[in-house]
């Protein structure tokens, strides 16, 4: 049975009584700390994407929005069960709550996101003109699980809602199927770093 640790100190300094009771429902933009008892190398912080999902090694894409942290942990454990002799023990806690619009004080900054196999995923408030490589630096670099040749920058046109996906090869820093690391970010851009495949 997955327990939520009462009194957990939220990164943005908020204390919500409902969290201690396990009644808080996960929302897009929240950051979750996930720990796998049987394999600590999988432990990491993950960001809940705008569509309500997270990506986690051995589990793939899992919808967690609207669930409690306990339910999210159980969903991850079920998806990962096939990779262990017995279903793993997965602990999920809140690392940070999604920032609400009223809390964004620095109007001169833009919001971008780094998700997947980076060392510090989440929402990043950066200056206009920040580049793709600088965002990776803001995320403390790629993790050892990262598929360095298959990074994706997802950009949605705020007027039409149309999404464009740009490929980026971190190893070559460009190429025929890759944008440049000096590509300037736009508000709402999401850098997705997938997990590398076997022998990749």
C-alpha positions in Angstrom: 0.0 0.0 0.0 1.5 3.3 -1.1 1.6 6.0 1.6 1.8 9.7 1.0 4.2 11.2 3.5 2.4 13.8 5.6 4.1 17.1 6.0 6.0 16.9 2.8 7.6 20.3 2.1 6.4 21.5 -1.3 9.1 23.2 -3.4 6.9 26.3 -3.8 6.4 26.6 -0.1 2.7 25.8 0.0 1.1 23.6 2.7 -2.2 22.0 1.8 -4.0 20.0 4.5 -5.7 17.9 1.8 -2.3 16.6 0.7 -1.7 14.9 4.0 -5.0 13.1 3.7 -4.1 11.8 0.2 -7.1 13.6 -1.3 -5.2 15.9 -3.6 -5.8 15.2 -7.2 -2.7 15.5 -9.5 -2.9 18.3 -12.1 -1.0 19.1 -15.3 2.1 21.0 -14.4 2.7 19.2 -11.1 6.1 17.7 -10.5 6.1 14.2 -9.0 8.9 12.4 -7.1 8.8 8.7 -8.0 10.8 6.1 -6.1 11.0 2.4 -7.0 12.1 0.4 -4.0 13.4 -2.5 -6.0 15.5 -0.4 -8.4 16.7 3.0 -7.0 18.4 3.8 -10.3 14.8 4.5 -11.6 14.1 7.2 -9.0 13.5 10.6 -10.5 11.2 13.7 -10.6 8.7 13.7 -13.5 6.5 16.5 -14.8 2.8 16.0 -15.5 2.3 17.1 -19.1 -0.5 19.3 -20.3 -2.4 16.2 -21.4 -2.2 14.8 -17.9 0.4 12.1 -18.6 3.9 11.3 -17.4 6.6 9.3 -19.0 8.6 6.8 -16.9 11.2 4.1 -17.7 9.7 0.6 -18.0 6.2 2.0 -17.7 6.0 4.3 -20.8 3.2 6.9 -20.9 0.8 6.8 -17.9 -2.2 9.1 -17.3 -2.0 10.5 -13.7 -4.1 13.7 -13.8 -7.1 13.5 -11.6 -5.6 10.7 -9.5 -4.2 10.8 -6.0 -0.5 10.2 -5.6 -1.3 6.7 -4.2 -3.3 5.8 -7.3 -0.6 7.2 -9.5 2.0 5.0 -7.8 -0.2 1.9 -8.2 -0.7 2.7 -11.9 3.0 2.9 -12.4 3.6 -0.3 -10.4 1.1 -2.2 -12.5 2.6 -1.0 -15.8 6.1 -1.9 -14.6 5.2 -5.3 -13.2 6.3 -7.3 -16.2 9.9 -6.2 -15.8 10.1 -7.5 -12.2 9.7 -10.9 -10.6 6.9 -9.5 -8.5 5.1 -6.2 -8.8 7.4 -3.4 -7.7 6.8 -1.1 -4.7 6.4 2.4 -6.1 6.2 5.5 -3.9 4.9 8.8 -5.4 4.9 12.2 -3.7 4.5 15.8 -4.8 7.8 17.6 -5.5 6.1 20.8 -6.6 2.6 22.1 -7.5 1.8 23.6 -10.8 2.2 27.3 -10.8 -1.0 29.2 -11.2 -1.3 32.1 -13.5 -1.7 34.6 -10.6 1.6 33.4 -9.1 3.7 34.2 -12.2 5.3 37.5 -11.2 8.1 37.9 -13.7 6.2 39.1 -16.8 9.4 39.4 -18.8 10.1 35.7 -18.6 8.6 32.9 -20.8 7.5 29.4 -19.7 9.1 26.4 -21.3 9.2 22.8 -20.3 11.7 19.9 -20.2 10.4 16.4 -19.7 11.7 12.9 -19.9 15.3 11.9 -19.5 16.8 15.2 -18.1 18.2 15.5 -14.6 15.9 18.4 -13.6 12.6 18.1 -15.5 9.8 20.6 -15.1 8.7 24.1 -16.0 11.4 26.6 -16.6 11.0 30.3 -16.5 13.6 31.7 -18.9 14.4 35.0 -20.6 13.3 35.6 -24.2 16.0 34.6 -26.6 16.9 31.4 -24.6 18.1 28.6 -26.9 17.4 24.9 -27.0 20.9 24.1 -25.6 20.4 26.6 -22.8 17.2 24.9 -21.9 19.0 21.6 -21.6 21.5 23.3 -19.3 18.6 24.7 -17.2 17.4 21.1 -16.8 20.9 20.1 -15.5 21.7 18.1 -18.7 20.5 14.8 -20.0 20.3 11.7 -17.8 22.2 8.5 -18.5 19.0 7.0 -19.9 18.6 9.7 -22.6 18.2 8.8 -26.3 20.6 11.6 -27.3 19.9 11.4 -31.0 16.1 11.6 -30.7 15.3 14.7 -28.7 12.0 16.4 -29.8 11.0 20.1 -29.3 7.2 20.4 -29.5 5.7 23.8 -30.3 2.0 24.7 -30.4 0.8 27.7 -32.4 -1.3 29.7 -29.8 -3.6 31.0 -32.6 -4.3 27.8 -34.5 -3.5 25.1 -31.9 -1.4 23.4 -34.5 1.6 21.5 -33.2 5.0 21.3 -34.8 7.6 18.8 -33.8 11.3 19.5 -34.3 13.9 16.8 -34.1 17.3 17.5 -32.4 20.4 15.3 -32.4 22.3 16.2 -29.2 25.3 14.2 -30.3 25.8 15.9 -33.6 24.3 19.3 -32.6 22.4 19.4 -35.8 22.3 17.6 -39.2 19.8 17.0 -42.0 17.1 15.8 -39.6 17.9 18.0 -36.7 17.5 21.7 -35.8 20.4 23.6 -34.4 21.1 23.8 -30.7 21.0 27.6 -31.1 17.3 27.5 -32.0 15.5 30.1 -30.0 12.6 28.9 -27.8 9.1 30.2 -27.9 6.6 30.4 -25.0 5.1 27.0 -24.2 7.8 25.0 -26.0 8.2 21.4 -24.6 11.5 19.6 -24.9 10.9 15.8 -24.8 13.9 13.6 -24.1 12.9 9.9 -24.7 14.5 6.9 -23.0 17.1 5.2 -25.2 16.4 1.8 -26.7 18.6 -1.3 -26.1 22.0 -0.9 -27.9 21.1 2.7 -28.9 
